[in-house]
Amino acid sequence: MARSTRCGRRKSKDEFALKELIVEIHQKYKMYGYLRVKEVLIERGFLFNHEKVYRLMCELQIQSVIRKKRHTHTGTPSRIFDNLLERQFQGRALNEAFVIDITFISTPDGFRYLSVIKDLYNNEIAAWKVSKRNVYEAVLHSD
């Protein structure tokens, strides 16, 4: 019986030290939940089950601060044009109908946007431009 009491005391000391460490991590990284706290503990040389970290954080009433979602869209919305072709792509005259396509390409310097104007009469590329920003005006005003 005395043996289990000693183990219980040792366990409570270890848990007390672990709780202090968890509080320290939480004060430094308020947005970290139990999984990320566990990763920080692993980086510091401690190996604990994520369930134990979760249980101790619950006992300490520690919760991560939930970050607000940031909406990346700013500025004016895209311009919507009327559907003049009504999906009738075939049987067009030269220079009668054009379509624009914009795609991105990964380069060593970051992403670049390829804007292309295609003539529907013969599917030839009428104009194209590579730019750092995703704007359809880039291809419309190409040289």
C-alpha positions in Angstrom: 0.0 0.0 0.0 2.8 2.4 0.9 4.3 1.8 -2.6 1.2 3.0 -4.4 1.1 6.1 -2.1 4.6 7.0 -3.1 3.8 6.6 -6.8 0.7 8.7 -6.3 2.8 11.5 -4.8 5.3 11.3 -7.5 2.6 11.3 -10.1 1.0 14.4 -8.5 4.4 16.2 -8.4 5.0 15.4 -12.1 1.5 16.5 -13.0 1.9 19.7 -11.0 5.2 20.4 -12.9 3.5 19.6 -16.2 0.5 21.9 -15.3 3.0 24.7 -14.6 4.6 24.1 -18.0 1.3 24.0 -19.8 0.3 27.3 -18.1 3.6 28.8 -19.2 3.1 27.7 -22.8 -0.5 29.0 -22.8 0.7 32.4 -21.6 3.2 32.6 -24.4 0.9 31.1 -27.1 -2.7 31.9 -26.2 -4.0 30.6 -29.6 -2.5 27.1 -29.1 -5.0 24.3 -28.4 -4.1 21.0 -26.7 -2.6 19.5 -29.9 -0.2 22.3 -30.4 0.7 22.5 -26.7 1.5 18.8 -26.9 3.9 19.6 -29.9 5.6 22.3 -27.8 6.0 19.8 -25.0 7.6 17.3 -27.4 10.0 20.0 -28.7 11.0 20.6 -25.1 11.8 17.0 -24.6 8.6 15.8 -22.9 6.5 12.9 -24.2 2.9 13.0 -23.2 -0.3 11.7 -24.8 -2.5 14.4 -26.3 -5.4 13.1 -24.1 -3.4 13.8 -20.9 -2.6 17.3 -22.2 -6.3 17.8 -23.0 -7.3 16.6 -19.5 -4.8 18.8 -17.7 -5.8 21.9 -19.8 -9.5 21.1 -18.9 -8.5 20.9 -15.2 -6.7 24.2 -15.5 -9.7 25.7 -17.4 -7.3 26.7 -20.2 -8.7 27.1 -23.7 -7.1 28.5 -26.8 -8.1 31.9 -28.0 -10.1 31.4 -31.3 -8.8 33.5 -34.0 -11.2 35.5 -36.1 -11.5 34.5 -39.7 -10.0 37.0 -42.1 -11.8 37.6 -45.3 -9.2 38.2 -48.0 -11.6 39.8 -50.5 -11.3 43.6 -50.4 -12.3 46.2 -52.8 -14.9 46.1 -55.5 -16.5 42.8 -56.7 -15.7 41.4 -60.1 -17.6 42.8 -63.0 -20.3 40.4 -64.4 -21.0 40.7 -68.1 -24.1 39.7 -70.0 -24.1 36.3 -71.6 -24.2 37.5 -75.3 -23.0 34.2 -76.8 -25.4 31.9 -75.0 -23.0 29.1 -75.4 -23.1 29.4 -79.2 -19.3 29.1 -79.8 -19.3 27.6 -83.2 -20.0 29.4 -86.5 -18.5 32.7 -85.6 -16.8 35.2 -88.0 -13.1 36.3 -87.6 -12.7 38.8 -84.7 -16.4 38.5 -83.8 -16.2 36.8 -80.4 -13.3 36.5 -78.0 -13.0 34.8 -74.7 -10.6 35.5 -71.9 -9.0 32.9 -69.6 -6.8 33.7 -66.6 -4.7 31.0 -64.9 -1.8 31.1 -62.5 1.7 29.6 -62.9 4.1 28.9 -60.0 7.6 30.3 -60.7 10.7 30.6 -58.4 9.7 34.2 -57.9 6.2 33.4 -56.8 2.9 33.0 -58.6 2.3 34.8 -62.0 -1.0 35.1 -63.7 -1.3 34.2 -67.4 -4.1 36.1 -69.1 -5.1 35.0 -72.6 -7.6 36.3 -75.2 -8.7 33.6 -77.7 -10.7 34.2 -80.9 -13.6 31.7 -81.1 -13.5 31.7 -84.9 -10.3 29.7 -85.3 -9.3 29.2 -81.6 -6.1 31.2 -82.1 -4.6 33.2 -79.3 -5.2 36.9 -80.1 -3.2 38.3 -77.1 -1.6 37.2 -73.9 0.2 38.7 -70.9 1.9 37.5 -67.8 1.5 39.7 -64.7 2.0 39.6 -60.9 -1.7 40.6 -60.3 -4.8 38.8 -61.3 -6.5 41.5 -63.3 -8.2 41.1 -66.7 -7.2 44.6 -67.7 -3.6 43.4 -68.0 -4.4 41.4 -71.1 -6.8 44.0 -72.6 -4.1 46.6 -72.5 -1.2 44.5 -73.6 1.2 45.8 -76.2 
